[in-house]
């Protein structure tokens, strides 16, 4: 299940979202060459990624910030930037550029703190913007629960694009993070489930003032959970792939 776009066009240019994507890409490219040397890339992540045991023993709290702009692979980067591109523009429009930037950074720091509290003596470096982006997703859920999101669904050899309400896609995603968090050992590496879940919750909480300024439950009543402007419409067409008949022997 992979989101590819929403039906919630923003009416302003999301300069901060674009800038965050550009910064993440630029920083990744700056150390791209280190991936050819296992020792070099490991030392780099140990220095700039968040290593919980170093935070505990040496107070390297600043790495909670620097780790938000690092990624462990090109796919890690592309996946995070896709989610930010889909959900970030609408929150930026609702919050304003500066408040949205502060919101993004606060969500990322909250996500890092959640991961740290889950495993304060882990020796595994943690990197990625996904905690901050999870905060964006939490805020999006609060403001636009019924906005349509198109997702790719992969079932064996079947690939379909299905529009679903944002609350369903985001609720399933959040449930997966909780399930993974309770089922995985955060000291052994892999996906930082508690960073995702923590960032999501922090983002939703930080969006509450915006939600209340819009009228709270009354905002949902007026819009029925949909964006307060016309949603984008996309046409879905079947591909015309010719069938090749088998020759009978």
C-alpha positions as CSV (number, residue, x, y, z in Angstrom):
1,X,0.0,0.0,0.0
2,X,1.8,3.1,-1.3
3,X,0.2,6.6,-1.5
4,X,1.0,8.4,-4.8
5,X,-1.1,11.6,-4.5
6,X,-4.1,13.2,-2.8
7,X,-7.1,15.0,-4.2
8,X,-6.4,18.0,-2.0
9,X,-4.7,20.7,-4.1
10,X,-3.2,23.6,-2.2
11,X,-3.9,27.1,-3.4
12,X,-0.5,28.5,-2.4
13,X,3.0,27.5,-3.4
14,X,4.4,25.3,-0.6
15,X,7.8,26.9,-0.5
16,X,8.9,25.3,2.8
17,X,7.9,21.8,1.7
18,X,9.8,22.3,-1.5
19,X,12.8,23.6,0.4
20,X,12.7,20.7,2.9
21,X,12.7,18.2,0.0
22,X,15.6,20.1,-1.7
23,X,17.7,20.2,1.5
24,X,17.2,16.5,2.2
25,X,18.2,15.6,-1.3
26,X,21.2,17.9,-1.3
27,X,22.5,16.6,2.0
28,X,22.1,13.0,0.8
29,X,24.0,13.8,-2.3
30,X,26.8,15.4,-0.2
31,X,27.7,12.0,1.4
32,X,26.5,9.8,-1.4
33,X,30.1,8.7,-2.2
34,X,30.6,7.3,1.3
35,X,28.3,4.4,0.5
36,X,31.1,2.8,-1.4
37,X,33.1,2.5,1.9
38,X,31.3,0.6,4.7
39,X,33.5,1.9,7.4
40,X,33.3,5.5,6.2
41,X,29.5,5.5,6.0
42,X,29.2,3.8,9.4
43,X,31.4,6.4,11.0
44,X,29.4,9.1,9.4
45,X,26.1,7.9,10.7
46,X,27.7,7.3,14.2
47,X,28.7,10.9,14.3
48,X,25.7,12.6,12.8
49,X,22.9,10.1,13.3
50,X,21.2,9.7,16.6
51,X,22.7,6.9,18.7
52,X,20.6,6.6,21.8
53,X,23.4,5.2,24.0
54,X,25.6,8.2,23.1
55,X,22.7,10.5,24.0
56,X,22.4,8.8,27.3
57,X,26.1,8.7,28.2
58,X,27.5,11.7,26.4
59,X,24.5,14.0,25.9
60,X,24.7,14.2,22.1
61,X,21.2,15.7,22.0
62,X,22.0,17.7,18.9
63,X,22.0,14.5,16.8
64,X,18.2,14.4,17.2
65,X,18.2,17.4,14.9
66,X,20.9,16.4,12.4
67,X,19.6,12.8,12.0
68,X,16.3,14.3,10.6
69,X,18.1,15.2,7.4
70,X,20.0,12.0,6.8
71,X,18.9,8.8,5.0
72,X,20.3,5.3,4.7
73,X,19.6,4.7,1.0
74,X,18.2,6.3,-2.1
75,X,14.9,4.4,-1.6
76,X,14.7,5.6,2.0
77,X,15.1,9.1,0.8
78,X,12.6,8.8,-2.1
79,X,9.9,7.2,0.0
80,X,10.1,9.9,2.7
81,X,10.1,12.7,0.2
82,X,7.1,11.2,-1.6
83,X,5.1,11.3,1.7
84,X,6.2,14.8,2.4
85,X,5.3,16.0,-1.1
86,X,1.8,14.5,-0.8
87,X,0.8,15.7,2.7
88,X,3.0,18.7,3.4
89,X,1.6,21.3,1.1
90,X,-1.8,21.4,2.7
91,X,-0.5,21.8,6.2
92,X,1.8,24.5,5.1
93,X,-1.1,26.3,3.6
94,X,-3.1,26.0,6.8
95,X,-0.3,27.0,9.2
96,X,1.7,29.5,7.2
97,X,5.3,29.0,6.1
98,X,7.2,29.8,9.3
99,X,4.8,28.0,11.7
100,X,4.8,25.0,9.4
101,X,8.6,24.9,9.4
102,X,8.6,25.0,13.2
103,X,5.9,22.4,13.4
104,X,7.9,20.1,11.1
105,X,11.1,20.4,13.2
106,X,9.2,20.0,16.5
107,X,7.5,16.8,15.1
108,X,10.9,15.5,14.1
109,X,12.4,16.2,17.5
110,X,9.4,14.6,19.2
111,X,9.8,11.5,17.1
112,X,13.5,11.3,18.0
113,X,12.7,11.6,21.7
114,X,10.1,8.8,21.4
115,X,12.6,6.5,19.8
116,X,15.2,7.4,22.4
117,X,12.8,6.7,25.3
118,X,12.0,3.3,23.7
119,X,15.6,2.2,23.7
120,X,17.9,4.6,25.5
121,X,20.9,2.2,25.4
122,X,20.6,1.2,21.8
123,X,23.9,1.4,19.9
124,X,22.2,1.6,16.5
125,X,22.3,5.0,14.7
126,X,18.9,6.3,13.7
127,X,18.5,8.5,10.6
128,X,15.7,9.7,8.5
129,X,13.0,12.4,8.1
130,X,10.2,9.9,8.6
131,X,9.5,11.0,12.2
132,X,8.9,14.6,11.1
133,X,6.9,13.5,8.1
134,X,4.8,11.3,10.4
135,X,4.0,14.5,12.3
136,X,2.8,16.0,9.0
137,X,0.6,13.0,8.5
138,X,-0.9,13.3,12.0
139,X,-1.8,16.9,11.4
140,X,-3.3,16.1,8.0
141,X,-5.5,13.4,9.6
142,X,-6.9,16.0,12.1
143,X,-7.6,18.6,9.4
144,X,-8.6,16.6,6.4
145,X,-9.8,13.1,7.5
146,X,-12.0,12.5,4.4
147,X,-9.6,13.9,1.7
148,X,-9.2,11.3,-1.0
149,X,-5.7,9.7,-1.3
150,X,-4.8,7.5,-4.2
151,X,-2.8,4.4,-3.2
152,X,-1.0,1.7,-5.2
153,X,-2.2,-1.7,-3.9
154,X,0.1,-4.6,-4.8
155,X,-1.5,-8.0,-4.5
156,X,0.8,-10.7,-6.0
157,X,0.6,-9.7,-9.7
158,X,-2.3,-7.3,-9.4
159,X,-1.5,-3.6,-9.2
160,X,-4.3,-1.1,-8.8
161,X,-4.7,2.5,-7.9
162,X,-7.5,2.9,-5.4
163,X,-8.8,6.2,-3.9
164,X,-9.4,5.9,-0.2
165,X,-10.2,8.5,2.5
166,X,-7.2,9.9,4.3
167,X,-8.4,8.7,7.7
168,X,-8.4,5.1,6.5
169,X,-4.9,5.1,4.9
170,X,-3.4,7.0,7.8
171,X,-5.1,4.9,10.5
172,X,-3.8,1.8,8.9
173,X,-0.3,3.2,8.7
174,X,-0.4,4.3,12.3
175,X,-1.7,0.9,13.4
176,X,1.2,-0.7,11.5
177,X,3.7,1.4,13.4
178,X,2.2,0.5,16.8
179,X,2.1,-3.2,15.8
180,X,5.7,-3.0,14.6
181,X,6.8,-1.1,17.7
182,X,5.3,-3.7,20.1
183,X,6.6,-6.6,18.1
184,X,10.2,-5.4,17.3
185,X,13.3,-4.9,19.4
186,X,14.3,-1.3,18.9
187,X,17.9,-2.0,19.9
188,X,18.5,-4.2,16.9
189,X,18.0,-1.7,14.1
190,X,15.5,-1.8,11.2
191,X,12.4,0.5,11.1
192,X,12.2,3.1,13.9
193,X,8.5,2.3,14.6
194,X,8.3,4.3,17.8
195,X,9.8,7.3,16.1
196,X,7.0,7.1,13.5
197,X,4.3,6.6,16.1
198,X,5.7,9.4,18.3
199,X,6.0,11.8,15.5
200,X,2.5,11.1,14.4
201,X,1.1,11.8,17.8
202,X,3.2,14.9,18.3
203,X,2.1,16.3,14.9
204,X,-1.6,15.7,15.7
205,X,-1.2,17.4,19.1
206,X,0.6,20.4,17.6
207,X,-2.1,20.8,15.0
208,X,-4.9,21.1,17.6
209,X,-4.6,24.9,17.9
210,X,-5.0,25.3,14.1
211,X,-7.9,22.9,14.2
212,X,-9.6,24.9,17.0
213,X,-9.0,28.2,15.2
214,X,-10.8,26.7,12.2
215,X,-13.8,25.9,14.4
216,X,-12.9,22.5,15.9
217,X,-15.7,20.0,15.4
218,X,-17.7,22.7,13.7
219,X,-15.0,22.8,11.0
220,X,-15.6,19.1,10.4
221,X,-19.3,19.7,10.3
222,X,-19.0,22.5,7.7
223,X,-16.7,20.5,5.5
224,X,-17.8,17.0,6.4
225,X,-14.2,16.1,6.9
226,X,-13.3,17.0,3.3
227,X,-10.9,19.9,2.3
228,X,-12.7,23.3,2.3
229,X,-12.2,23.7,-1.4
230,X,-13.0,21.6,-4.5
231,X,-11.0,18.3,-4.6
232,X,-9.0,17.4,-7.6
233,X,-10.4,14.9,-10.0
234,X,-8.4,12.3,-11.8
235,X,-9.4,10.0,-14.6
236,X,-8.8,6.3,-14.3
237,X,-8.4,4.5,-17.5
238,X,-7.6,0.9,-18.3
239,X,-4.4,0.3,-20.1
240,X,-4.8,-1.1,-23.6
241,X,-2.3,-3.9,-23.6
242,X,-2.9,-6.3,-26.5
243,X,-3.4,-10.0,-25.7
244,X,-1.3,-12.5,-27.5
245,X,-3.2,-15.7,-28.2
246,X,-1.4,-19.0,-28.0
247,X,-1.0,-21.0,-31.1
248,X,-2.6,-24.4,-31.1
249,X,-0.2,-27.2,-31.9
